[in-house]
Amino acid sequence: MAVIQFSTPHMPDNDGFYHIKFAWLMRTEGLKPEFSYLPMSILNSEDFYDHHFLYHVALIPFTFGDLRLDAKWAAVTFASLAFLAVWYLLYRQKIPYAWLWALALLGISEAFLFRMSISRAQSLSLGVMALGLLWMFEGKYKHLAVLSFLYVWMYNAFPLMILLAGCYSAAIYLLEKRIEPRPLFYSGIGILAGLIINPYFPNNLIFTYHHFIAKLGLAESIKVGNEWYPYDTGQLIENSLPAFIGLGIGVLALGLTGRKMNTRTATTLLATLMFGAMLFNARRFIEYFPPFALIFTAFSWAAMFDFDNSLLIRLTTKKRASPFVIILSFAIIAGIVKAFPAVQNQLAKSKPYDLYAGSSAWLAENTEKGELIFQTDWDDFPRLFFYNTHNTYLAGLDPTYLQIYDRALYDEWVRITRGEVDNPSQFIRSDFNARYIHTDLNHGKFIKQAENDPGMREVYRDDDSVLFEVLQP
C-alpha cells in the first residue's frame, strides 16, 4: 500500500484534507473542537455532528508532522489493518492458506485499491465489517454489540452492520430452518446505544435523518459527489474483473462440492450479492464488494474439502507446493501486476496537493477572522479548510448540507455560480453576507459575469483560482 500511496506526492481525494485537518484541531483544541467553518449548513456550530469521530481520533497520532504526508501514512496504515482483519477472519475460520487469500486483496480490484488509498474511514470500516462477521460466526454476540457501538462513533456507514447481521440470520434460516435473532439483536442494540450514548446527541440523530432519509429525496435535484453515482458497466468490469471472476469461481465451487452449503459460505454469498447490488447503484460500495467476493470464494473452495483428511490438507503437509497454491499464487501475481500500475496512474492524475494554497494564504492575510468566503464549488472546501481555518465557508463536504439548511439560498447559489445572474455582487453581499468570492478557473461563465460586474473587482489570481472582492456600495 505504501508503494501505491507514495508513487505520487499528491493526495487522491479532497476529503482527506478535511479529515487530517480536523484531527489536528482535535489534538490542538480538544476532542470536540468548535466547528464554525460551515455556518450556512446543517453542520453549523450549533448543529454540528462529527460523524467520523473515532476515525478522527485514530488520525490524531498522524498529526505531528507534515499533515499531507501524515494523511498518506494514515491511509497506508488503516488499509493494512483492514487487510489484516480479513486475514484474521479467514485464519480463525481455519481457511487453508488464509495469508495467501488475504494477499489476494492487493490484486482483486483496481478501484478497490484506489479507495483503500484514500485518507477516509472506509478502510477501517472494512476491517470492522470483517471483525463483526467473525464474531457472528463464533457466536461472540456481546463482542458484536460493543463493535457495533464503536462503529456508530467511527463512521456513518454503521447500518451496514445490521445488513450483514441480516445476511447471517437469513443464511441460518435458509439452511438450518431455524430463526436466529441474536446477530440482529446484538448489533441493533449496539447501534442504538451508540446513537443515544453519543458525544453529539441529539445532533447526531438529526444529522443521520438528513443524511440517510432526506437525501434520498434530493438525489435527483442536486449534483452530489461522484461516489454516489454508479460506474458504467464496462468501467466496472475493467477495474474489478478479478472480483467478478472470483465470484464466479466461488459459485462454481458450490456446484462441484456435491454437498450442502454451510452457513458461513451462504452468509458471505448473500453479503457479496448485497454489496454487488449496492455497487451497481453507487460506486462508493467498491470498498466492500471485491473483498467480500474474495471472502466468499475462500469459504466456498474451503468447503470442498474435509478439514480432517482432505486432499488439500494432505497436499499442505508435503514440502512441495500444491497445484492449488501455485495456481492461486499466479492469479494473485497477475492481479497485482495489472492493478498496481493502474492505481498508480490514477493517483498520478490527482489534483496537486498545493491546490488553493496561494489563494488560501491571501484570504488568511487579508480578511477578518471568521469572515465568510463565497465559493463557486462545494468540493473546494476541504482544501480551503486545510490551508486556512482563519475563514468560514459557504458550502462543503456535501452540497445537500446547504440545500437542507436553506433550499432557496442553495438554488440562488447554484444560479450565481453557473453564471446565470447578472451583476451577482449585490446578491452575494445582501443574501449571503459575503465580501470575498473564491472560484476555480473552470467556472468561466461566473468569472465573465464577475469581470463585467461594476460591484466586483479581482484581487488575486494564480494558475488555479481567482479571488474577487465585492465593493462597498
N, C-alpha and C positions, 0 to 999 in steps of 0.2 A: 504493500500500500504506500510505503514511503517512496518507492521507485516511481509509482504513478504520480503521487502528490507533488513531488519536487522536480518533476520534469518541466515545470513552469514556475516562475515566481508569482504568478497571479493566483487569485482565489476563484474557484469555479462558479461561485454563486453569490448573489448580492446579500442574501440574508446572513451569511456567515459574518459579515462586517458588523451587523447589528448584534448578533449573539455574543461575539467576543467582547465588544464594547460594553454591552450590558453586564457581562460577567465582571469586567473591570470596574464598573460602577458598584457592583455588589461588594467587591473586595475593598474599594476605597470609601464607600459611603454606607455600607451595611447591606444585609441580605434583602431588605425591602427599600431600595433607593426610591426617592421621589421621582416619578416619571411624568414630566411635564412637557414632553417633546412632541406630542400629538394632541394638542388641546382641542381640536375640532374633529375628534373621532371618538369612538366608543372606548378608546384607550387613553382618554384624558386622565388627568391626575386624580380625579375623584373616583372614576370608574375603573381604573387600571387593574388589570389582572395579568400576572406573569404566567402564561400557560406553558412555559418551559422552565419552571422554577428549579427543579432538581437538575435539569440539564445545565442550566446556568451555574448552579453550584458546582457541578462536575467540571465546568470550564474554568473555575477560579484558579486552580493551580497552574493554568496555562496563561496567566495574565501578568507575569512578572518580567516579561521582556518585550521584544518587538511583537505587537499584538497580531500582526499579519502572519508572521512565522508561527506564533503560538497557536493561532487558529488552525493552521495547516497541520501542526503536530497533533493537535487535539483530534482532528479528523482521522489521522492515521491511527491514533491510539484507540479511539472508540470503534472504528471499523474492525480493528484487530480483536477487540473484546467481543464484538458481535460474532466474528468467525470462531472465536474460542468457545462461545456459548453454543454454537451449532455443533462443534466437535464434542462438547461435554454432553449434549443431548444424545448424540449417536453413541458415544463411549459408554454412558450409563445404561443405554438400552442394548448394549452388547452387540452393536453392529460391527462385523468384521471390517478391519481397515478404516475405522472411524476417522483417523487422521487423514487418510487419503481422500475420503469423501469430503471432508471439511476443506481440504486444499482445492477441491474442485470449484469452490466458490469463486476462486480467482479467475476462472475461465468460463463460468456459466452464462454471463451476460455482460456486454459492454455497458449497457445503460445502467445495470445494477452496480457495477464498479464505479461508474461516474457518480451515482447517487451516494455511494458509500464514501466518496472522496470529498463530499460537501460538508462543511462545518455546520451541520444541523443535527437534530436529535434522532433522525431516522435510523442511524446505525445502532445506537443504544436501544432504540425501540425494537429492532430485530433481535437483539440479544435478550431483551425482556420477554419477547414472544417465545423464543426458543426455550428459555428457562421455565416459563409458565407451562409450556407444553410438556416438558419433562416432569414437572411436579404434578400435572394431571395424570400422566401415565403411572407415576409412582404413588399416587394417592395421597400426596402431601398437600392437602387442601388448605390447611392453615398457612403453610408457606405461600400458597397461591393467593390467599386473601391479602397477606402482607405485601406481596409483589404487586397485586392489582392496586392496592392503596398507593404505593410509591409511584406506580405508572401514571396515576392521575396527576400527581405532583410534578412528574417529569415532562409529560408530553400530551398534547390534546388528542392524540390518536388512541387514547385508552379504551374507547368502545370496542376496539379490535380484540381485546382480551375476552370480552363477553362472546363475541362471534366465534373465537377459537374454542372457547369452552362449549359453545353450542355445537360445533363440529364434533367434539369428543362425545358429548351426550347423545348426539344423533347417531354416531357410529356404534355406540353401545346398544342403543335401542334397535338399530337395524340388524346387528349381528348377534346380539345376545337376548333380544326380545325382552329387555327389562329397562325400566326408567331409572336413570341415574341423575338426580338433580344436583348433586354436590358440586360438580365443576361450575355450573351456572350460579349456584347459590353463593359459594365462597368467593368467586371472582366478582359477583354482583355486590356482595357485602363489602368487599374491599374497595370497590369503586365508589359505592355510596358513601362509605366512611371517608374516602379521600376527597370527595366533593364537599362534605359537610365539615370535616375537621381539616380545614384548609386555611393557610395564612391570608388568603384573599377572599374568604367567604364574607358576604354572598355575591361579590362581584364576579366570582368565577362561574356561578350558576347563570347569571345574566349573560356573560360573555359566551358561555357554552351554548346557550339557547340561540344567540345570534349566529354563532359560527356554524352550528350544525343544522339548525332549523330554518331561520330566516334567510340564510344564504342560499338555500335551495331555490327560493322564490326569486332570487336576484340573479341567478346564473345566466339567464338568457338576456338580461338587460345590462350587464356590466362586463367589461373585459378584465378578467382576473388573471392570475399568474398561469404560465403555460402548463404547469404541473397539474392543473385541474382539467386539462383537455386531453383527449386520448391521442395515442400515436396513430399514424397511418398504419394499416395492417402490414404493408411492405416494410416500413421502417421498423416496426416491432419485430418482425421475423428476422430482419437483418441484424438488429442489435441484441437479440436474445434467442437466436436459433438453438444454441446448445440447451437452453432451458426447455424448449419445446421438444427437442429430441429426447432429453432426459425424461420428460413426462411420458412420451410415447413408449420409451423403453421400460419405464416403470409399469405402465399398463400392460405391455407385452408380458412382463414377468408374472403378472397376476394370472394371465391365461396359461402360462407354462407350468406354474407351480402345481396345478391339479388338486389343490386343497382350498379350504375355506379361508377367505381373507381374515387376517386378525384385526383387532380393534385399532391398534396404533397405525397400521397401514391405511385402514379406512379413514381414520381421522385426518391423516396427512393428505390423503387424496381429496377429501372434502375441503380441507383448508386450501389446497392448491387450486381447486376449481373455484372456490370463493374468491381468492385473490386474483385469479385469472379474469373472472368476471369484472372485478373492480378495475383491473388494469385496462380492460377494453373500454372503460368509461373515463378513466383518469390516469395519466402516466405516473402520477406520484406513487402508485402502488407497485412500481417496478422494484422497490426495495424489499417486497415480500414474495411476489410470485416466483422468481427464479430460485431463491433459497428453499422455499417450501416445495417446489418441484424437485429439487435435489434431495431434500429430506425424504420425500415420498419415494423417490427412486431407490434410495439406500434401504429404506424399510421393505419395499416390495421385493427387491432382489435378495435381501437377507431372509425373507420369508420362504424363499425357495429351498432353503437348506435347514436341516435339523442341526441345532447347535451342539448336540451331544456327539453325534457320529456322522457328520455330513462330509460330502466330497470337499466342500470348501474348507472345512476345518482340517481335514487330512492334508490338503494341499498346503495350508498355512504352517503345518508342523515340519515341512521339508525345508531344507536350506534354499532350494531354488524357488524363485518367484513363480506363483501360479499363473496360468494364462489369464485368469480374471484380473489379477493385479497388473499384468503387463498391458492388457487392453485398456483398463481404466487409467493407468498412468499415461499412456499415449494420448488418450482422449483429453485428459487434463492439460497435458503439454500443448496439444493442438489448440485447445480453447484459450490458454494463456497467450500463446504466440499470436493468435488472432485478436484477442481482446486488448492486451496491453497497449500496442501501438495506436489502436483506435481510440482508446480512452485518453491517451497522452495527446493525441492530435486534437481531440475535443477540448481538453483542458487548455491547450495552447491557444485556442480561439477565445478564451475567456477575456473579458474586458480588463484593461490594465489595472493593476491594483491601486495605482495612484490617481485613478479617475476621480475628478472633482476635488482633489486635494488642494489645487490652486484656488478655485472659487470658494471652497470652504474656508481657507485661510483668510481670504479677503473679507468674507462675511464676518468672521470672528473678530477681525480687527476694526471693522467699520460700522458695526451695528450695535444696538443696545443689547444688554444681557436679556435673554428670553424673547427677543423680538421674533415675530412670526415670519417665516420665509414662504412665499407662494411658489410652489414647484409646478412644473408642467407635466411631471411624471411621478406617479406614486412610488414606483420601484427605485427611484433615486434616493429615497430616504435612508436606507441602511448605510450607504457610503457617505452621505452628508452627515449623518449622525456619528459615524465612526470618526470622521475628521473634525467635527465641530459640534460639541454639546453646549456651545455658547448660545445657539439659537434654538427656536422651536420650528415645527414644520407643519404644513397643511395636511398632507396625506402620507401614509406609509404602511408598510408590511402587507396590507391588503386593501384594495380600493373600497371594498364593502364597508370597512370601518368608518369611512367618511360618509358613504351613502346611507348607512343605517342611522348615523348621528343626525344628518340633515339632508334629506333627499333633494330638496330644492337647491341647496347650496352645492351639492355634488353635481347636479345637472348643469348649473351655471358654470362650475369649474370646467366641466367637460367641453362646453361650448367655447369658453375662452381659450382653452389650451389647443383646441382644434382650429383656432383662427377664425371662428365664426362670428366674433363680436368686434365691431369697430370701436376704436378708442377704448380698449379694455381697462385703462388705468383707473378710470373713475369707479368701476365696479370692483376692481381689486382692492382699492383703498376703502370704499364705503362698505362693501358687503363682506370682505374677508379681513379687513383691518390690517392689510399687509403693505409694507413700503418697498420691499425688495422682491424681485422675481428671479428664480433660478430656472434655466432651461437648457436642455442639451441642444445640439445643433440639428437634430432630426425634426424638430418642431418648426419647420420652415414657414408654415402659414402663420403661426403665432408670432414668430420673430418679425415677419413682414408687417403684421399689424402693430407690433410694439414699436418698430422703427418709424412707422407713419403716425404714431400717436404723439401729439404735442405734449401730452402729460407724462411722458416717459423718456428716460434717457439711458443710454448704455453706459455702464460704469466699469465693466470688466468683461474681458473675452480671452479665451485661450483655445486650444485645439479641441476641447471637449465641451465647453459650456459657455453660456453668456449670462451675465447678470444685468438686470435693468432696475432702475430706481423710479418709483412713482414720485413725480414732483409735487410739491405743495401747491394747492390752488391759490 
